[in-house]
Amino acid sequence: MTSLTVDMKRHSVMRPSPDLLTGGGGGGRTAPLTAFDRASTDGYIPAVYAWSAPAPDNNKVIEGLLATVARYPHLLGRMGVDDHSRKCFVLNDAGVLVIEAEADGDLADTLAAHDLAEHVNQLYPDADKERLDEPLFQVQITRFKCGGLVIGTACQHLVADGQSMSFFFTAWATAVRTNSETLPSPVTDRASIAVPRSPPAPAFDHRNIEFHGEQSVNHSVLPLDRIKNLTVHFSDEFVAGLKAEAGGRCSKFQCLLAHTWKKVTEARDLATEEFTQIRVAVNCRNRANPPVPMDYFGNMVLWAFPRMRVKELLSSSYATVVGAIRDAVARVDADYVRSFVDFGEVAERAGEELASTAAGPGTAFCPDLEVDSWLGFRFHDLDFGHGPPCAFLPPDIPVEGLMVFVPSCSPKGGVDLFMALDAQHVETFKQICYNIK
């Protein structure tokens, strides 16, 4: 495939019928961002799914979307600015953007093309985070000549993390498939989640870990044309081999992360005495005390930082590297979560604007990495009436060293790794990424 022409047919902001709405209402009450929201990426995160023909018609997809999003007032709202000039939510039920489009090719040919990554950005909305009136959730429905369907979305990350969006997508698919009017409502009251102590007593250096402070780590910047995206597929058999190599108690994510950390570090040819670390996203819902409901809709992620010297990482067994990852994640415990919530309360009372350490486009993590795991997300439940998606299309990743593990849509299972590396390290990584040693 050398080109893909996508013709935009309809572009409109849509709202659910008033009798379905459960959220803010047209008055536009404001709601503050939580500390977890402020620590997340301030930008739109794309997700692109494909279904082979036969696929549900556009009207059913849109009807299901509106029935579902009615229960998610933050997705229907807009960003605003509070009295301290900080971003906040405006819960005004202003609506979501829906784009309907047609593509000039067959879906199977498009998915098989070697240059697919160069065209994916035509299949999801191009959202502008700088505009306060920009819809916080945007959908593009692209129909191919063969009847295949691609749904690409863009969601402002300040609104929700991956766990939240996984529940939303599953509910949306259920609404389309069953035409249900009794969908469960998520927990959306952010003020009731992870309440700070009185008085708040932060015990960790959150100002320099989750937020930019005088002592926070600063990474270099690369020209975007040097940041190359690639996809690596790990079969179930390969993962089983990694688990056997690691031995003992080892999750699929832990053994894959240990393996990839080793191989990327080797491909980068770093100095042996240098340190390398990974910024590991950790879902804190079950780590808080009391636990936060899994259907809480918002951000509830903090980060762990396993760190090793290069020579130790490359020479250590898989069990040792997995242990370093596990130990770092374990430190994000109830005490750490409570400290973070308290820190957010202190900053909120001071009216302080916090700048997240989340990486922006062009960031080069080398010698470090950042990883998100979507392995627990229910992609296979995204059945709009004709079966689960045939493909999850990797969006452009503009950050060197960022990795995302996702369950493969292949009938044979396995795990797909979407990642971005400096162009000069890509070929070496490809040559060694399946070597277990």
VMD Tcl script that draws the C-alpha trace (Angstrom):
set ca {
  {0.00 0.00 0.00}
  {1.54 3.26 -1.10}
  {-1.48 5.41 -0.27}
  {-4.79 5.28 1.52}
  {-7.46 7.81 0.70}
  {-9.92 8.51 3.49}
  {-12.88 10.73 2.60}
  {-14.52 12.49 5.55}
  {-18.29 12.37 4.99}
  {-19.73 13.72 8.23}
  {-18.26 15.70 11.10}
  {-20.53 16.58 14.01}
  {-20.65 17.02 17.78}
  {-23.33 14.77 19.23}
  {-25.10 14.66 22.59}
  {-27.23 11.90 24.13}
  {-30.92 12.58 24.53}
  {-31.62 14.55 27.75}
  {-33.51 11.65 29.36}
  {-30.32 9.52 29.25}
  {-27.95 12.04 30.82}
  {-26.68 11.37 34.33}
  {-23.89 13.92 34.67}
  {-23.17 17.59 34.84}
  {-26.02 19.11 32.88}
  {-26.03 22.13 30.62}
  {-25.18 24.53 33.44}
  {-21.53 23.61 33.22}
  {-20.47 23.08 36.82}
  {-16.72 22.75 37.22}
  {-14.84 19.91 38.88}
  {-11.16 19.92 39.86}
  {-8.65 17.47 38.49}
  {-7.42 14.95 41.03}
  {-3.71 14.58 41.72}
  {-3.80 11.40 39.62}
  {-5.32 13.36 36.73}
  {-2.66 16.06 37.01}
  {0.12 13.46 37.00}
  {-1.10 11.89 33.76}
  {-0.36 12.90 30.17}
  {-1.98 16.15 29.12}
  {-2.88 15.08 25.61}
  {-5.12 12.89 23.50}
  {-4.41 9.15 23.36}
  {-5.53 7.36 20.19}
  {-6.90 3.82 19.96}
  {-7.71 2.17 16.63}
  {-9.63 -1.11 16.19}
  {-10.59 -2.97 13.01}
  {-13.44 -5.40 12.27}
  {-13.74 -7.47 9.10}
  {-17.04 -7.56 7.22}
  {-19.80 -8.05 8.15}
  {-19.67 -5.20 10.64}
  {-22.45 -3.21 12.33}
  {-23.75 -0.17 10.49}
  {-22.73 3.31 11.54}
  {-26.08 4.25 13.03}
  {-25.99 1.34 15.48}
  {-22.44 2.18 16.50}
  {-23.37 5.82 17.10}
  {-26.58 4.99 18.96}
  {-24.64 2.67 21.25}
  {-21.97 5.31 21.75}
  {-24.48 7.95 22.83}
  {-26.34 5.55 25.13}
  {-23.03 4.67 26.81}
  {-21.36 8.05 27.00}
  {-24.47 9.45 28.71}
  {-23.19 7.70 31.84}
  {-19.75 9.33 31.56}
  {-20.16 13.08 32.21}
  {-16.42 13.76 32.02}
  {-16.27 12.41 28.47}
  {-19.16 14.67 27.50}
  {-17.62 17.76 29.11}
  {-14.83 20.14 28.25}
  {-11.64 21.43 29.84}
  {-11.82 24.76 31.63}
  {-9.71 26.94 33.89}
  {-10.32 27.46 37.61}
  {-9.77 30.56 39.76}
  {-6.06 29.69 40.04}
  {-5.65 29.42 36.24}
  {-5.32 25.65 36.47}
  {-7.09 23.23 34.17}
  {-10.35 21.79 35.48}
  {-13.32 19.89 34.08}
  {-16.46 21.66 32.91}
  {-19.30 19.13 33.20}
  {-21.64 20.72 30.68}
  {-22.72 17.69 28.60}
  {-21.39 19.50 25.52}
  {-21.05 16.27 23.55}
  {-18.57 14.05 21.74}
  {-17.18 14.48 18.25}
  {-18.25 11.86 15.70}
  {-16.64 11.64 12.27}
  {-17.93 9.28 9.58}
  {-15.52 8.46 6.76}
  {-15.00 6.12 3.82}
  {-11.72 4.54 2.72}
  {-10.94 3.66 -0.88}
  {-9.38 0.24 -0.26}
  {-10.10 -3.17 1.21}
  {-9.47 -3.61 4.91}
  {-7.49 -6.84 4.52}
  {-5.07 -5.19 2.07}
  {-4.68 -2.21 4.36}
  {-3.90 -4.35 7.41}
  {-1.37 -6.43 5.44}
  {0.52 -3.42 4.08}
  {4.09 -3.01 5.29}
  {3.65 0.76 5.52}
  {0.40 0.64 7.51}
  {1.93 2.67 10.36}
  {2.37 5.60 7.99}
  {-1.39 5.74 7.35}
  {-2.92 4.97 10.74}
  {-3.18 8.66 11.64}
  {-5.86 9.00 8.94}
  {-8.07 6.61 10.91}
  {-8.52 8.54 14.16}
  {-9.38 12.18 14.95}
  {-6.64 14.79 15.10}
  {-7.51 16.43 18.43}
  {-6.04 19.72 19.64}
  {-5.36 19.73 23.39}
  {-4.73 23.49 23.39}
  {-8.38 24.29 22.65}
  {-10.56 24.40 25.76}
  {-13.67 23.83 23.62}
  {-12.24 20.66 22.07}
  {-14.43 17.59 22.69}
  {-12.71 15.36 25.24}
  {-13.75 12.17 23.45}
  {-13.68 11.88 19.68}
  {-14.60 9.00 17.37}
  {-13.91 8.34 13.71}
  {-15.89 5.56 12.01}
  {-14.23 4.57 8.73}
  {-15.99 2.17 6.37}
  {-13.89 0.30 3.78}
  {-15.05 -0.84 0.32}
  {-15.28 -4.45 1.51}
  {-17.63 -3.49 4.33}
  {-14.89 -3.71 6.94}
  {-14.93 -1.17 9.73}
  {-12.27 0.77 11.60}
  {-13.15 2.73 14.73}
  {-10.48 5.17 15.81}
  {-10.84 7.22 18.98}
  {-8.96 10.01 20.68}
  {-9.48 10.65 24.40}
  {-7.92 13.35 26.55}
  {-5.81 11.42 29.06}
  {-6.59 13.92 31.83}
  {-10.09 12.42 31.79}
  {-9.26 8.73 32.15}
  {-6.58 6.05 32.20}
  {-6.46 2.85 30.16}
  {-8.35 0.79 32.74}
  {-11.23 3.27 32.62}
  {-11.33 3.35 28.84}
  {-11.27 -0.44 28.69}
  {-14.48 -0.55 30.74}
  {-16.00 2.20 28.60}
  {-15.24 0.42 25.31}
  {-16.67 -2.83 26.65}
  {-19.87 -1.06 27.73}
  {-20.13 0.63 24.32}
  {-19.84 -2.72 22.53}
  {-22.49 -4.18 24.83}
  {-24.86 -1.30 24.06}
  {-24.47 -1.85 20.31}
  {-24.76 -5.62 20.53}
  {-27.74 -5.82 22.88}
  {-29.38 -2.42 22.43}
  {-29.36 -2.33 26.21}
  {-30.81 0.58 28.13}
  {-29.73 -0.84 31.48}
  {-25.96 -0.55 31.18}
  {-24.13 -0.33 34.52}
  {-23.02 3.15 35.52}
  {-19.36 3.63 36.44}
  {-18.10 5.38 39.57}
  {-17.53 8.97 38.42}
  {-17.49 10.92 41.71}
  {-13.80 11.81 41.93}
  {-14.18 13.64 45.23}
  {-15.08 10.38 46.99}
  {-12.03 8.48 45.73}
  {-8.82 8.25 47.76}
  {-9.72 10.89 50.35}
  {-6.68 12.59 51.98}
  {-5.89 12.39 55.67}
  {-6.60 15.26 58.03}
  {-4.14 16.84 58.20}
  {-2.45 15.60 55.01}
  {1.02 14.13 55.61}
  {2.90 13.35 52.38}
  {5.93 11.17 53.11}
  {7.59 10.83 49.67}
  {9.14 13.28 47.24}
  {6.21 13.47 44.82}
  {7.22 16.97 43.70}
  {10.24 15.43 41.97}
  {8.82 11.99 41.04}
  {5.36 12.41 39.54}
  {5.82 16.13 38.94}
  {8.60 18.35 37.69}
  {10.69 19.78 40.52}
  {14.22 21.01 40.89}
  {15.52 17.47 41.33}
  {13.32 15.57 38.86}
  {14.94 13.65 36.01}
  {15.12 15.45 32.68}
  {15.46 13.48 29.45}
  {16.90 14.60 26.14}
  {14.94 15.34 22.98}
  {15.19 13.71 19.56}
  {13.94 14.95 16.17}
  {10.68 13.11 15.49}
  {12.05 11.65 12.24}
  {14.64 9.76 14.28}
  {12.00 8.09 16.47}
  {10.93 4.91 14.70}
  {7.87 2.84 15.59}
  {7.90 -0.94 15.44}
  {5.67 -3.84 16.42}
  {6.99 -7.10 17.86}
  {4.78 -10.18 18.23}
  {5.52 -12.64 21.02}
  {3.74 -15.97 20.60}
  {2.29 -17.86 23.54}
  {5.06 -20.44 23.06}
  {7.73 -17.74 23.30}
  {6.16 -16.34 26.47}
  {6.06 -19.83 27.97}
  {9.77 -20.16 27.23}
  {10.47 -16.87 29.00}
  {8.47 -17.98 32.03}
  {10.42 -21.23 32.16}
  {13.66 -19.27 31.97}
  {12.59 -16.94 34.79}
  {11.27 -19.78 36.94}
  {9.02 -19.49 39.97}
  {6.32 -16.87 40.28}
  {6.44 -14.69 37.18}
  {3.60 -12.97 35.33}
  {3.41 -12.68 31.57}
  {4.06 -8.95 31.84}
  {7.02 -9.30 34.17}
  {8.89 -11.84 32.05}
  {8.22 -9.91 28.81}
  {9.34 -6.66 30.39}
  {12.52 -8.24 31.77}
  {13.30 -9.68 28.33}
  {12.63 -6.45 26.46}
  {14.61 -4.36 28.97}
  {17.60 -6.62 28.39}
  {17.32 -6.56 24.59}
  {16.75 -2.81 24.23}
  {19.68 -2.11 26.55}
  {21.87 -4.45 24.50}
  {20.76 -2.83 21.24}
  {21.55 0.63 22.58}
  {25.15 -0.47 23.34}
  {25.25 1.54 26.57}
  {28.32 1.95 28.76}
  {28.51 -0.94 31.21}
  {28.71 1.29 34.29}
  {25.70 3.37 33.28}
  {22.35 2.95 35.05}
  {19.10 2.24 33.25}
  {15.59 2.31 34.69}
  {12.02 1.74 33.56}
  {9.05 3.95 34.35}
  {6.40 1.25 34.93}
  {2.75 2.30 35.04}
  {0.99 0.80 38.09}
  {-2.80 0.65 38.47}
  {-3.39 1.79 42.06}
  {-7.08 0.92 42.42}
  {-6.39 -2.26 44.38}
  {-3.34 -0.75 46.10}
  {-5.22 2.06 47.82}
  {-6.57 1.53 51.33}
  {-9.51 1.26 51.15}
  {-9.38 -0.09 47.57}
  {-10.88 1.99 44.79}
  {-13.60 0.25 42.72}
  {-12.25 -1.20 39.49}
  {-15.04 0.59 37.58}
  {-13.88 3.99 38.86}
  {-13.71 6.25 35.80}
  {-10.70 8.55 35.99}
  {-6.95 8.28 36.42}
  {-5.57 6.03 39.13}
  {-2.02 5.29 37.94}
  {1.35 5.91 39.57}
  {4.76 4.63 38.54}
  {7.43 2.23 39.75}
  {11.10 2.63 38.81}
  {13.13 -0.59 38.68}
  {16.78 0.40 38.18}
  {19.92 -1.58 37.42}
  {23.46 -0.96 36.25}
  {23.84 -1.95 32.59}
  {26.44 -4.65 33.20}
  {24.30 -6.17 35.96}
  {21.15 -6.11 33.84}
  {22.83 -7.81 30.87}
  {24.60 -10.45 32.95}
  {21.78 -11.23 35.38}
  {19.35 -14.10 35.06}
  {15.76 -13.47 34.05}
  {14.73 -14.35 37.60}
  {16.95 -11.57 38.99}
  {15.61 -8.95 36.58}
  {12.01 -10.01 37.22}
  {12.74 -9.70 40.94}
  {13.99 -6.13 40.48}
  {10.81 -5.25 38.59}
  {8.56 -6.94 41.14}
  {10.30 -5.26 44.10}
  {9.97 -1.79 42.53}
  {6.26 -2.30 41.79}
  {5.67 -3.57 45.33}
  {6.95 -0.25 46.70}
  {3.92 1.47 45.16}
  {1.83 0.29 48.10}
  {-1.01 1.70 50.20}
  {1.37 3.99 52.10}
  {2.76 5.41 48.89}
  {-0.71 5.95 47.42}
  {-1.87 7.64 50.64}
  {1.20 9.90 50.58}
  {0.49 10.87 46.97}
  {-3.14 11.71 47.72}
  {-2.01 13.85 50.67}
  {0.52 15.65 48.48}
  {-2.22 16.42 45.98}
  {-4.35 17.89 48.77}
  {-1.50 20.13 49.93}
  {-0.97 21.38 46.38}
  {-4.72 21.87 45.90}
  {-5.02 24.02 49.02}
  {-2.10 26.14 47.84}
  {-3.65 26.57 44.41}
  {-0.45 25.21 42.93}
  {-0.16 24.24 39.27}
  {1.69 20.94 39.01}
  {3.62 19.97 35.88}
  {3.54 16.23 35.21}
  {6.71 14.31 34.39}
  {4.76 12.49 31.64}
  {6.81 12.53 28.46}
  {5.90 14.81 25.57}
  {6.52 14.26 21.83}
  {10.20 14.04 20.99}
  {11.28 12.85 24.43}
  {14.18 10.37 24.34}
  {14.17 8.09 27.39}
  {17.50 6.46 26.50}
  {19.15 4.99 28.60}
  {15.76 4.52 30.26}
  {12.37 3.15 29.17}
  {8.71 3.68 29.95}
  {6.13 0.90 29.75}
  {2.35 0.54 29.88}
  {0.65 -2.84 30.06}
  {-2.76 -3.27 28.45}
  {-2.63 -7.04 28.92}
  {-5.49 -6.94 31.43}
  {-7.77 -4.92 29.18}
  {-10.73 -6.69 27.64}
  {-10.10 -6.15 23.92}
  {-11.70 -9.46 23.06}
  {-14.97 -8.24 24.60}
  {-15.26 -5.47 22.00}
  {-17.94 -7.35 20.11}
  {-20.30 -4.96 18.34}
  {-22.44 -7.86 17.15}
  {-20.19 -9.64 14.66}
  {-17.30 -10.82 16.80}
  {-14.21 -9.23 18.37}
  {-11.84 -6.95 16.44}
  {-9.55 -8.55 13.88}
  {-6.80 -6.04 14.61}
  {-5.67 -3.39 17.06}
  {-3.73 -0.87 14.98}
  {-0.70 0.72 16.62}
  {-0.93 4.52 16.68}
  {2.15 6.66 16.21}
  {4.33 6.73 19.34}
  {6.37 9.96 19.33}
  {8.46 9.10 22.42}
  {11.74 7.16 22.19}
  {11.81 4.29 24.66}
  {8.02 4.11 25.21}
  {6.56 0.59 25.07}
  {3.00 -0.74 25.24}
  {2.17 -4.44 25.67}
  {-1.26 -5.43 24.32}
  {-3.03 -8.78 23.91}
  {-2.76 -9.83 20.27}
  {-5.92 -10.01 18.18}
  {-4.40 -12.95 16.30}
  {-6.48 -16.17 16.49}
  {-3.31 -17.83 17.79}
  {-3.09 -15.44 20.75}
  {0.16 -14.05 22.02}
  {1.23 -10.53 22.90}
  {2.03 -7.56 20.67}
  {4.57 -4.97 21.73}
  {4.22 -1.51 20.25}
  {7.33 0.57 20.84}
  {9.45 3.45 19.60}
  {13.25 3.52 19.44}
  {15.97 5.74 18.09}
  {16.37 4.74 14.42}
  {20.01 3.79 14.95}
  {19.02 1.02 17.41}
  {16.07 -0.52 15.54}
  {17.84 -3.05 13.32}
  {20.01 -4.38 16.14}
  {16.96 -4.80 18.35}
  {15.09 -6.66 15.60}
  {18.00 -9.08 15.23}
  {18.14 -10.00 18.93}
  {14.58 -9.50 20.23}
  {13.79 -13.25 20.09}
  {17.04 -14.43 21.65}
  {16.45 -15.80 25.14}
  {19.61 -15.53 27.16}
}
mol new
graphics top color blue
foreach p $ca { graphics top sphere $p radius 0.5 }
foreach p [lrange $ca 0 end-1] q [lrange $ca 1 end] { graphics top cylinder $p $q radius 0.2 }
display resetview
